[in-house]
C-alpha cells in the first residue's frame, strides 16, 4: 500500500470520529440527560391512632338450663285426694288451689273441739260466779281455766290441720310434675306435684379455680341455646358457689338469663361465654409490637410523618391485639404494617 493511500484511510477514520463526538455534544447541549432517572418511591406504611377500648378475655363453658325457683309440693295431712285439676305445663298463680284432700273427719273433730271449748268457757263463767260467794276453792277455778285453755288449743290445732287439706301455689309458675291422681290415698309427706318458675332460668357451669378470681357477681355473659337457633342471649353471674370439687379443682357458677328468651326450657343445653378482666385498655395490633435485644418497642409517627422508635411494656394479649401498659399515650399514630426497611427517622407515607 502506498503512503498516499494509508494517509487517506487515516483521514477518513478521524473524520468519522469527529462526527460522532459532535453528535454526542449536540445531544448534551440542552442540559438534559440521555436517559431519564427515577425518583425514589415513598415508604408506604399502615397506621392506627392509639385509643382506649373495652377489652377482656373470653372463656366458653357449657351447662344445662334449670329453673332457679322450683318447689316440690308435699302433703302434711294423710287422706284421699278429692281434687287435683292441674297437669304438666299448666300455668298457676300464687295462692291458687292445687290439691284438695278429704276433710270430713277433721271437720267433725273440729266441731267436737269447738263444743268442748264452749262447754269449758261456760263452766269457767259459772265457777267464777261461785268464787264471789266463796262457794268453791281456788283449785277448782284453776282447773276450769286450764280446761278452757286446753279446749282452745285443741280447736286451734284442728283448724291448722284442716287448712293442710288444701294446698295452694306458693308463687306464679308452671306445673312440671304430677305424681298422683284423684282418688289416691296418700300418707303424710308424699310428693304430689312439682312447680317451677320459668322466669328464673339459670345455667350452672364449672369453672377452673384459676379463672374464679377474675369473676365477680353481676359480670355479663353471653348465652347460646342450641334449641333456639344458637343466637346469643344476655346473661349475668348470679352466684359463685364457695366450695370447689377437691378432685377437679372446679367451682360452680350460676348464670342467670336476663331476660329469659321465649322458648327457653329447663334441660336445654346452653353454651356460656364469659368475658373476664373487662376494662378500658390501651390496645394495639399484635403485629405492631416489635422486639429485639433491647426490649419491646413500636414505631410512632411525628407530625412530619417520620417514624421514631418508642420503647414500651406490654400486658395482656387478647385475640389479635395486645395491651400497652406504659410508653405510649392516646392520640399517637403507630405503624401497624410496612416494617420492611423501616429505620429511626425514616420518612414514610401513611396509607389506608
FINU-244353 format. One record per atom (N, C-alpha, C): x, y, z. Coordinates in pm, whole numbers, plus 50000, padded with zeros to 5 digits. Layout:
XYZ
...
END
This chain:
500874988150000
500005000050000
500905012350000
500525022649926
501345034849914
501115043950031
501975052750050
501845062350160
500645071150142
500285074150017
499105082749992
497835075750035
497735062750001
496515055050037
496415054050188
497495051050255
497465049950400
497045063150465
497505074050418
497105087250472
495635089850450
495125085350333
493705087250302
492815079650399
493185067250437
492375059250531
492415065450670
493555070250710
493655076350844
492795088850852
492745096550748
491925108650745
490445105350753
490045094450688
488625090350691
488225086250831
489075078550903
488735074251041
488615086351134
489535095951118
489465107851204
488195115851179
487785116051053
486535123451018
485325117151085
485235103651080
484075096551141
484055098751291
485265098051354
485345100251498
484905114351534
485265123951456
484885137851484
483375139651473
482785132851373
481315133951356
480595128251477
481055116551529
480395110351645
480515119151769
481705125051788
481885133751903
480985146051893
480825151251771
479955163051752
478515159651785
478055147951745
476655143751773
476425142151922
477445136651988
477325134852133
477235148252203
478035157852157
478005171152219
476685178152193
476155176052069
474845182352039
473775177052130
473825163652159
472785157852246
472855162952388
474005167752436
474125172452574
474015187552585
473825194552475
473785209152480
472585214252558
471455207452551
470255212352621
470325209952771
471355203152822
471465200452966
470575188953010
469985181352917
469085170452953
469835157352938
469655148053033
470335135153022
469735127252910
470545118452860
470055110052750
469025100152800
469135095552927
468155086652986
467565093353109
466255091653132
465575097553248
465835088753372
466245094453488
466455087053613
465195088353700
464735077053769
463505076753851
463775082353990
462765089854042
462855094854179
462595083254275
463195083054394
462975071954490
461505071354532
460915058854539
459495057054576
459335058954725
458175064354770
457955066654914
457805053554989
458115053655118
457955041955205
456515041955258
455715032655211
454305032055247
454135023955375
453305028855467
453015021855592
451525023355623
450995013455697
449645014455751
449745019055896
448845027855937
448935033656071
447615032056145
447685034556274
446495034156360
446665044256471
445585051356504
445625061156613
445345053956744
446195055856841
446085048756967
444935054357049
444085045157103
442935049357184
442575038157280
441915041957391
441435032057486
440215024957427
440085012057459
438925004357414
438604993757518
437314990157523
436874979757617
437374966257569
438064959057657
438624946257618
438714937157739
438574924157713
438684914057819
438884900357758
439094890357843
439294876757797
437954869657784
437844860357689
436634852557668
436904837957702
435954831857774
436054817957811
434714811357783
434714800257711
433484793157673
433294781157764
432094779657817
431724768257901
430324763757861
429984751357889
428654746157859
427974741557987
426654742357987
425864738058102
424454734858060
423604732358157
422204728658132
421294738658200
420264742958129
419304752258187
418464745258295
418184752658400
417274747658502
416594759558568
415464756958632
414714767658700
415334769958837
415744782258862
416324785558992
415274784759101
414044788759072
412964788059170
412074776159135
412154765959214
411324754159193
410974748359329
409854741359337
409414735759464
408694722659438
408904713059528
408164700559525
407044701559628
405834698659586
404654700059670
404414686959746
404424687659882
404144676059968
402884678960050
402234668360093
401064669860180
401484668060325
400874676060413
401164674960556
400064667460631
399014663560560
397944655460618
397724643260528
397464631960588
397154620060510
395674620260472
395354612360371
393964611560328
393824608860180
392564608760136
392264606159995
392194619259918
392814619459800
392814631459717
391444632759651
390814643959673
389494646359614
389534656159497
390574664059488
390664674059382
392114675959339
392394674359210
393714676459153
393524679959005
393184692558973
392774696058837
393924699258742
395164699958790
396264705258709
397144694158654
397704697058534
398604687558467
399904694858432
400894687058385
402174692758346
401984703458238
402624714758258
402534725858164
401474735958197
400564732858290
399534742458329
400154753858408
399714765958377
400224777758447
399324780758567
399954784358680
399214787358802
399664800858854
398854806658941
399184819359006
399334816959155
400054825759220
400274824559364
398944824559438
398754814959529
397514813859605
396464804959541
396664800659418
395694791859352
395744777959415
394544771759432
394484758559494
394974747959396
395934739759443
396504729259360
395904715559393
395764712559522
395334699359568
394344701059682
393364691959685
392444691659799
392314677259846
392404675259980
392274662160041
390924660960112
390484648560129
389234646060201
389364651460343
388354659360387
388454666060517
387254663860607
386384654160576
385154652260655
385484648960801
386444639960823
386764635760959
387324647261039
388204655060979
388774666361051
387724676861085
386774678860995
385714688561023
384874683961142
384604670861148
383824665661261
384604667361392
385904664661389
386714666261509
386784680961550
386774689661451
386804703961482
385504708261548
384374703161503
383094706561565
383054701661709
383624689761732
383674684361867
384544693161956
385684697161903
386584705661981
385944719162008
385184724261915
384524737161935
383484736062047
382744724962045
381744722862151
382414721362287
383504714162293
384234712462419
384734725862471
385214734262379
385684747362420
384564755862474
383404755362410
382254763062457
381794758362595
381844745162614
381464739862745
382444744262853
383714743862819
384734748062916
384584762862949
384214770862851
384014785262875
382824787462967
381744779762947
380554781163034
380874776863175
381624765863190
381984761163324
382814771663396
383734777863324
384574787863388
383734799763433
382794804163352
381944815363391
381124812163516
380614799763521
379804795663637
380644795263763
381804789463754
382664788363871
383184802063916
383384810963820
383824824463856
382764831263939
381464828863908
380394834763986
380334829064126
380674816164140
380634809964271
381764814664361
382874818464301
384014822964383
383684835764458
382774843664403
382394856064472
381664853064603
381044841164608
380324837364730
381114827364812
382384825464775
383254816264846
382694802164846
382024798564733
381384785264728
382324774664674
383444778464605
384394768664550
385804772964589
386694763164578
388084766164612
388824772164492
389994777664523
390834783164416
391324772364322
391524760164375
392004749164288
390974745764182
389704745664221
388664742464123
388594753064013
388784765664049
388774776263949
389974775063856
391134771363911
392334769763829
392154758363731
391524747363776
391294736063685
390344739963572
389374748363600
388434752863497
389154761563393
390054770063443
390834778263349
391704769463258
392334759363316
393184750363239
392364742663136
391194738263174
390334730863081
389964739562962
389704752262984
389374761262874
390584763262783
391764764762841
392974766462760
393224754262672
393044742462728
393264730162652
392254729062539
391004732462566
389964731662463
390244741562349
390714753362383
391044763262280
392234758662196
393244752662260
394404747862186
394024736362094
393164727562142
392724716262057
391934721461936
391114731261957
390354736961845
391294743561743
392304750861791
393254757361701
394064747061623
394474736161689
395244725761621
394434719461508
393184716861532
392344710861428
392074720661314
391994733461345
391854743361238
393084743361147
394274742161208
395514741661129
395534729061043
395194717661101
395204705161025
394194705560911
393064712060936
392074713260831
392594721860716
393374732060750
393964740360645
394964732660560
395614722460616
396574714360541
395914705660435
394594704160442
393924695760342
393764702960208
394084716060205
394064723560080
395464729760060
396084726659947
397434731259917
397364741659807
397994753159831
397954764259736
399344766659676
399374772959558
400654775859490
401394786759565
402684784759597
403444794959670
403894806659582
403914804759449
404324815459358
403754812559219
403814822659132
403394820758993
404364811258923
403814801958845
404714792658779
403984782658692
404694771758661
404174761058577
404284747858652
403294739158632
403364725658686
404354717758600
405374712158663
406364704358589
406224689358612
405594685258724
405374671158752
404024669258821
403324658658782
402084654458851
402274639658881
402364636259010
402784622859050
401674614559112
400514620259137
399384612859194
398124616159115
397044609159147
395774611059077
394654612459179
393554619159143
392404619859233
391914605759270
391604603959397
391204590859447
392314583459517
393574587359492
394684580959563
394634584659711
394914574659796
395044577159939
396544578359968
396934589960015
398374592760030
398704594660177
399824589060220
400304591760357
400904605660366
401244609660485
401844622860502
403194623560431
403504635660385
404794638760323
405024630560195
403964629860114
404064623759983
404284634659878
405214632059787
405474641559678
404334640959578
403554651859570
402364652159486
402624658859351
403204670859355
403424678959236
404794685659244
405244690659130
406424699559126
406034712159051
406504723459101
406174736559044
407464744059018
407584750158900
408764758058866
408344772058821
409284781258835
409104794858783
409924795958655
409294796058536
410054796458411
410784809658387
410464819858467
411154832758451
412454833258532
412824822258597
414044822158679
415054812058626
415164811058492
416074801258433
417524805258455
418314795458496
419754797258510
420454785358446
421744786658429
422564775258391
423764774958483
424124763058528
425284761358614
426444756358530
427594763058541
428784759058467
429914756658565
430854748158525
432024745258606
433184753758557
433864760358650
434934769758616
436174765958697
437334766558633
438594763358698
438894773258810
439614768358912
439984777259022
440954788058977
441594786458861
442464796858808
441674808658752
440444805958706
439614816358647
438704823058750
438344815958856
437384821158953
437774834759012
439054837259042
439384850559099
439084862159006
438944859558876
438664870258781
437174872958764
436334864858829
434884866258814
434304873558934
433224881058907
432514888259012
431024887258988
430264888559095
428804888459081
428374900058993
427454897158901
426954907458812
427714908558682
428854901658667
429584901958540
428694896758427
428784903258312
427944899358199
428474886658134
427564879658067
427914867457994
427014866557873
427444858757776
426654856157655
426264841457657
424964838657638
424444825057646
423824821257512
424294810257457
423724804757334
423014791757368
421774790457321
420964778557347
420774771157215
421264758957210
421234751457084
419814749957031
418854748257121
417474746257078
416794758857028
417454770457041
416864783256998
417754789956893
418144782456794
418904787256677
420324791556711
420724790556835
422104793456871
422474808156878
421514817256868
421854831456877
422154835157022
423034844957046
423424848357182
422334856057256
422184852957386
421254859857473
422034865557592
421594877057645
422324883057757
422124875257886
423174874357963
423114868058094
424064875158189
424024871258316
424944877058415
425174866758524
426304868558593
426644859258701
425764862158822
424944852258859
424034853858971
424694849659103
425454838759097
426024833359222
427284825559190
428284826559277
429514818759268
429584810059393
429504797059376
429494788059491
430854788459563
430844787959695
432084789959770
433024777959771
432504765859744
433344753859754
433744748659616
434924742559609
435424736359487
435394721259502
435334714459388
435474700059388
436934696559416
437174688459518
438534685559561
439314677759456
438634670459368
439314662459267
439604670359140
438644678159095
438804685258968
439264699658985
439204705159109
439524719259135
438634728659055
437394724459036
436424732558962
435354737659057
434904749859031
433824755859109
432594758159024
431444759359090
430174761159020
429794775859017
429424780558898
428994794358879
427604794058815
426674801658872
425314802458819
425174814658730
424694812358607
424454823058511
422964824958494
422484836958520
421054839958508
420764845758371
419744840258303
419284846058177
418414858158208
418794869558157
418094881958193
417964891058071
416784891158003
415584883558036
415634869457978
414654861158019
414574847557967
414004848057827
414694842557726
414194843157589
412964833957571
412044837857484
410884829157459
411324815557406
410714805157459
411034791657414
412084784657496
412764791757586
413784785357669
413124776357772
413694764257792
413104754557883
414194748157969
413844744258090
414804736858172
415224723958101
416504720858111
417034708858049
417744711257918
417584723257857
418244726057730
419744728557751
420524725157648
421964727557650
422234742357627
423074748157712
423434762257700
424954763457691
425414772057603
426844774757587
427094789157632
427894790357736
428114803257802
429504808457767
429544821257730
430824828057707
430984838757813
432034837357893
432324846957999
433374856857950
433154869457977
434134879857944
434734884758075
435994880758099
436634884158226
437674895158205
438044901158316
439044911958317
438694922858217
437384925358201
436964935358104
437144949358161
437874957958087
438114971658131
438644979658012
438764992758029
439315001257926
440834999057920
441324994957804
442734991957789
443284999157666
444585002157672
445305007957558
445814996357474
445094993157367
445394981257287
445944985157150
446914977157102
447464978956967
447434965456898
447434965256763
447534952456694
448804945056734
448704931856747
449864924256794
451074925856702
450814927156569
451944928356476
452644941956486
452024951656555
452674964756570
453784964356674
453764954356763
454764953556869
456004946456816
457144953256822
458424947856777
459294944456898
460214935156878
461114930956986
462514929256932
463494932957011
464904929956984
465594928257117
466914927857117
467644925257240
467514936457342
467094948257297
466914959557388
465514959657451
464614951057404
463284950457461
462194952757357
461004956157405
459834958257319
459764972857276
459274974857156
459124988457107
458094988756993
457635000756961
456765003056846
457335014956769
456855016456647
457215028256567
456045037856570
456305050156615
455275060456615
455655071256514
454645078456463
454865088956364
454775102556430
455645111656385
455525125356431
454665133256331
454585146356352
453715154556266
454265155656124
455525152356102
456115152955968
456165139155902
455465129555958
455415115855905
456795109255904
457565112156009
458805104856029
458595095256147
459185083356135
458975073356238
460055074356344
459655071156469
460585071256581
460315058856666
461355052956711
461255041056795
460795045256935
459745038556987
459215041757119
459235029157206
460115028157306
460135016457396
458835015657475
458295003457491
457025001357561
457134988857648
456154987357736
455944974957812
454564969857780
454444957157740
453174951557701
452534943957817
451214941557803
450484934357906
449724922457850
448424922857870
447564911657834
447344910957683
447484898857627
447144897057485
445724891657476
444904898157394
443514894157374
443284893157224
443064880857177
442874878157034
444074883356957
443864892256858
444974897056775
445494910656819
445204914456945
445684927356996
446394925157128
447214934757168
447964933657292
447924946957365
447864946057496
447764958057581
449134964557598
449134977757593
450344985657621
450184991857759
451074987857852
450964992657989
451555006558005
452725008957947
453315022257954
454205024457832
454555037257809
455395040957697
454665048457589
453335048257589
452545054957486
451395062457551
450785071357474
449595078557519
448595079057404
447355081757439
446295082057338
446535093257237
446045090957115
446175100757010
447415099256925
448415091556969
449625089556889
449335079956774
450055082256662
449925073456546
451035063156546
450635050556525
451585039556526
451605032856389
452755027456354
452885019356233
452425005156267
451494999956190
451004986356213
451354977056098
451744982555982
452204974455869
453234982555790
454144975055723
455164981655641
456474983455713
456904973255789
458114974455870
459394971255792
459294965255674
460484961355600
461314973755562
462554974155606
463444985355577
463174997755660
462294996855760
461955008555841
463065011055944
463465023455957
464515027256050
464115039956124
464845042956229
464625055356303
464775067256211
463735076156208
463775088256128
463355086455983
462945074455943
462535072255804
461305080555773
461345087055657
460165094555609
459205084455545
457975084555587
457005074755539
455785081855485
454965074155414
453705079255363
452575070055414
451745074755508
450675066355559
449615063655451
449105051455452
448035047655359
446955040855439
445765040455384
444665033355449
444885018355433
END
